[in-house]
Amino acid sequence: MPDEKSLAIDVTKVDARKHILAKPPILSSHESGWENLGLEYHIQPPYESQEHYATHYTLVIRLKCQLGFERWLGECHKSEDTMLGDVAVIPPYVTHKAATSEESEFIALTLDSKLVANIAYESVNPNVVEIIPHFSKPDPLIYQIGLALKAALESNSLGSRLYADSMATALSAHLLQHYSVPKHSLQDYGGGLPKHKLQRVTEYIIDHLAEDLLLGAMAQEVGMSRYHFARLFKQSTGLSPYQYVIHCRIERAKMLLLQTKLKISEVASMVGFADQSQFTRHFKRLLGVTPKEIRKQ
């Protein structure tokens, strides 16, 4: 939970970010009657925001490249070299702070946490998944949804409610499918990894799935020896680092198979498998179907 010095903001209010950003949004959905979803389009001069948090999910979509953007999420800090279309995911009650010496152009989408919880209840299981914070990384689907919502708001503000509602549902499902981890993995365990270190390494894994993820690199990310990291990671998640990486790669592959027309061999390579046969073997073991079969469902 945030400490007392963090500023709580109500993203349902048009002036929610007046103490955080220098200028008001150029475009806002606050007067459009949207439910469960909010949009603000910003062009901001260089700034350093106060540490703050919200009760909604916040998705920050970068609309221009930006070097050396400093971001703090909870206890984690990262200097981001962001590209057009990069997205940062900030769950409810996670503290956030940002600083930049350049002009920023971005869309801020906000999602009602109750909507996400309801969709989790209906389609997954809210007791076993939790969406974790993510620093900026490419997400073509969220980027395109953000642009589409901005265009809908600009062209027909009052007639865009149904479209916005459907996009809120799609975004919620996307977050649950691709930005969540087993909920127990973020709880504190006697002898397990501290929560902030577990969050940092799970995000590192998700951001580097296509690479040759080595135990030493994961351990180095959280400043631990390989032996102690592997032991504490398994205590916290119930999986070895290797098993966890395989699970994450298969989930990413499933998304690519369902949402793109890439060849199966291309998907296998993009999520870090050495060859298609290895990919197919793990895919069927974890999901019960082959990559080819899942495209027919």
C-alpha atoms as one frame of an Amber mdcrd trajectory, in Angstrom:
protein
   0.000   0.000   0.000   1.160   3.601  -0.619   2.633   5.522   2.288   1.213
   8.765   3.655   3.458  11.039   1.581   2.057   9.731  -1.721  -0.621  11.824
  -3.389  -3.922  10.052  -4.082  -5.543  11.163  -7.341  -9.115  10.609  -8.493
  -8.823   9.925 -12.212 -12.581  10.339 -12.649 -12.102  14.099 -12.105 -11.072
  16.363 -14.973  -8.438  18.116 -12.848  -7.038  14.911 -11.329  -3.491  15.529
 -12.548  -3.245  19.270 -11.868  -0.752  18.664  -9.043   1.302  16.244 -11.152
   1.510  17.725 -14.659   2.177  21.292 -15.775  -0.679  21.545 -18.279  -4.247
  20.185 -18.475  -5.013  17.550 -21.129  -5.575  18.684 -24.703  -8.349  16.093
 -25.080 -10.363  14.365 -22.368 -13.269  11.910 -22.150 -14.529  13.335 -18.851
 -17.549  15.043 -20.445 -18.409  12.186 -22.809 -20.229   9.884 -20.424 -17.788
   7.008 -20.756 -18.138   4.353 -18.060 -15.299   2.213 -16.693 -12.784   3.851
 -19.039 -11.158   7.263 -19.274  -8.849   8.887 -21.821  -6.626  11.940 -21.681
  -4.351  13.135 -24.476  -1.379  15.191 -23.264   1.493  17.229 -24.611   3.546
  18.229 -21.596   6.708  20.345 -21.195   9.630  18.882 -19.192   8.448  17.944
 -15.708   9.034  15.962 -12.545   5.836  14.629 -11.008   5.049  14.104  -7.364
   4.779  10.493  -6.228   1.113   9.519  -6.587  -1.308   6.629  -6.964  -4.866
   5.964  -8.147  -7.570   3.374  -7.476  -7.861   2.684 -11.226  -5.529   0.926
 -13.657  -3.523   3.419 -15.716  -2.048   2.678 -19.156   0.386   5.318 -20.417
   0.827   5.129 -24.205   3.859   6.939 -25.613   3.189   8.913 -28.823   6.749
  10.033 -29.502  10.214   8.617 -28.901  11.814   9.825 -25.704  15.275   9.171
 -24.268  16.218   9.108 -20.617  12.675   9.175 -19.247  12.889   8.383 -15.525
  10.058   6.330 -14.011   9.437   4.942 -10.540   6.868   2.172  -9.992   6.510
   1.210  -6.354  10.037   0.524  -5.103  11.462   0.011  -8.599  13.154   2.653
 -10.782  14.127   2.578 -14.443  15.555   5.006 -16.991  13.450   4.379 -20.106
  14.376   5.055 -23.717  10.805   4.919 -24.954   9.662   4.424 -28.528   6.425
   5.318 -30.269   3.741   2.874 -29.079   5.436   1.833 -25.847   3.018   1.277
 -22.958   3.498   1.449 -19.180   0.992  -0.454 -17.008   0.291   0.913 -13.512
  -2.146  -1.106 -11.369  -4.298   0.435  -8.594  -2.490   1.649  -5.468   0.954
   1.264  -7.049   2.876   4.502  -6.496   4.162   6.230  -9.606   6.557   9.071
 -10.268   8.086  10.327 -13.527  10.650  12.902 -14.653  11.877  14.067 -18.053
  13.884  16.930 -19.528  12.033  16.695 -22.859   8.535  17.468 -24.093   6.207
  14.471 -23.690   3.285  13.381 -25.864   1.152  10.538 -24.559  -2.302   9.076
 -24.003  -3.331   8.109 -20.480  -6.042   5.436 -20.386  -7.667   4.574 -17.060
  -9.651   1.415 -16.332 -12.040   0.881 -13.422 -10.573  -1.800 -11.156 -14.052
  -3.228 -10.496 -14.523  -3.934 -14.212 -11.210  -5.791 -14.369 -12.137  -7.768
 -11.243 -15.532  -8.701 -12.718 -13.968  -9.931 -15.953 -11.414 -11.914 -13.959
 -14.252 -13.498 -11.985 -16.151 -14.418 -15.147 -13.277 -15.657 -17.294 -10.330
 -16.578 -15.105 -10.170 -16.614 -11.321  -9.482 -13.398  -9.418  -8.063 -15.388
  -6.537  -5.165 -16.765  -8.544  -4.109 -13.911 -10.863  -2.840 -10.413 -10.240
  -1.787  -7.756 -12.743   1.706  -6.477 -11.965   3.288  -3.107 -12.833   5.245
  -2.869 -16.087   7.660  -0.233 -17.256   7.269   0.983 -20.846   7.454  -1.715
 -23.518   5.832  -2.294 -26.934   2.208  -3.417 -26.943   0.690  -2.986 -30.424
  -2.856  -3.871 -29.292  -3.045  -1.293 -26.478  -1.401   1.282 -28.749  -3.971
   0.767 -31.521  -6.881   0.782 -29.063  -5.595   4.041 -27.605  -5.386   5.685
 -31.037  -8.841   4.386 -31.987 -10.397   5.724 -28.788  -8.720   9.103 -29.292
 -10.090   9.269 -32.850 -13.585   8.276 -31.681 -13.514  10.954 -29.004 -12.396
  13.604 -31.490 -14.981  12.726 -34.136 -18.077  11.943 -32.056 -17.561  12.553
 -28.365 -21.130  11.902 -27.191 -21.724   8.991 -29.565 -18.648   7.032 -28.526
 -19.943   5.507 -25.267 -20.727   2.040 -26.626 -17.409   1.836 -28.431 -15.545
   2.943 -25.312 -17.386   0.364 -23.215 -16.450  -2.453 -25.576 -12.821  -1.312
 -25.623 -12.782  -1.249 -21.803 -13.747  -4.920 -21.797 -11.117  -5.769 -24.415
  -8.397  -3.926 -22.503  -9.340  -5.647 -19.241  -9.150  -9.085 -20.848  -5.819
  -8.207 -22.468  -4.322  -7.128 -19.142  -5.511 -10.288 -17.426  -4.123 -12.510
 -20.167  -0.758 -10.862 -20.737   0.178  -8.782 -17.687  -0.822 -11.041 -14.812
   1.034 -13.618 -12.776  -0.165 -16.147 -10.181  -1.352 -14.006  -7.312   0.506
 -15.958  -4.692   3.775 -15.078  -6.386   3.452 -11.460  -5.261   2.727 -12.219
  -1.640   5.363 -12.275   1.063   6.656 -15.698   1.988   8.945 -16.678   4.806
  12.294 -17.216   3.164  11.006 -16.264  -0.303  11.938 -13.293  -2.445  10.865
  -9.859  -1.160   7.831  -8.644  -3.064   9.626  -5.802  -4.853  12.414  -8.128
  -6.045   9.920 -10.699  -7.280   8.027  -7.978  -9.150  11.253  -6.728 -10.708
  12.438 -10.116 -11.912   9.039 -11.229 -13.264   8.860  -8.033 -15.270  12.426
  -8.615 -16.492  11.466 -12.114 -17.639   8.382 -10.906 -19.513  10.356  -8.111
 -21.198  13.158 -10.458 -22.371  11.278 -13.594 -23.433  12.769 -13.596 -26.925
  16.295 -13.619 -25.538  18.419 -16.401 -24.078  17.324 -15.863 -20.483  20.072
 -17.046 -18.172  19.789 -17.686 -14.464  22.767 -15.428 -13.785  21.150 -12.485
 -15.568  17.919 -12.906 -13.617  19.804 -13.136 -10.330  21.889 -10.081 -11.228
  18.715  -8.092 -11.950  17.797  -8.320  -8.249  21.357  -8.306  -6.877  21.529
 -11.914  -5.660  23.669 -14.987  -6.158  22.364 -17.587  -8.618  21.889 -20.221
  -5.917  19.940 -18.073  -3.470  17.876 -16.481  -6.224  16.790 -19.851  -7.681
  15.890 -21.228  -4.245  13.915 -18.165  -3.119  12.188 -17.750  -6.494  10.800
 -21.270  -6.284   9.695 -20.724  -2.685   7.728 -17.684  -3.792   6.213 -18.969
  -7.055   6.185 -22.754  -6.746   8.130 -22.910 -10.028  11.813 -22.899 -10.849
  12.984 -19.881 -12.892  13.228 -22.158 -15.943   9.663 -23.458 -15.505   8.362
 -19.923 -15.003  10.073 -18.700 -18.186   8.552 -21.567 -20.195   5.071 -20.738
 -18.878   5.500 -17.066 -19.811   6.801 -17.939 -23.284   3.849 -20.206 -23.986
   1.353 -17.544 -22.864   3.006 -14.944 -25.113   3.020 -17.437 -27.997  -0.671
 -18.146 -27.494  -1.413 -14.428 -27.842   0.637 -14.165 -31.031  -1.000 -17.240
 -32.568  -4.499 -15.917 -31.864  -3.903 -12.272 -32.773  -1.485 -12.471 -35.726
  -0.949 -14.478 -38.903   2.698 -15.161 -38.180   4.041 -18.597 -39.046   4.363
 -21.016 -36.149   8.137 -21.085 -36.649   8.226 -17.277 -36.448   6.199 -17.292
 -33.225   8.513 -19.923 -31.737  11.527 -17.738 -32.471   9.868 -14.546 -31.193
   9.198 -16.034 -27.765  12.656 -17.529 -27.352  12.434 -21.196 -28.396  15.407
 -22.661 -30.252  13.257 -24.565 -32.738   9.653 -25.299 -33.635   9.662 -28.872
 -32.329  10.746 -27.756 -28.859   8.094 -25.038 -28.934   5.342 -27.460 -30.009
   6.294 -29.958 -27.312   6.074 -27.410 -24.488   2.935 -25.814 -25.959   1.015
 -29.096 -26.002   2.303 -30.110 -22.577   1.040 -26.909 -20.942  -2.106 -26.144
 -22.974  -3.192 -29.594 -24.143  -3.270 -28.611 -27.822  -0.669 -27.956 -30.506
   0.012 -24.443 -31.863  -1.710 -25.453 -35.113  -4.792 -26.724 -33.285  -5.247
 -23.581 -31.191  -5.635 -21.490 -34.351  -8.606 -23.654 -35.370 -10.492 -23.065
 -32.110
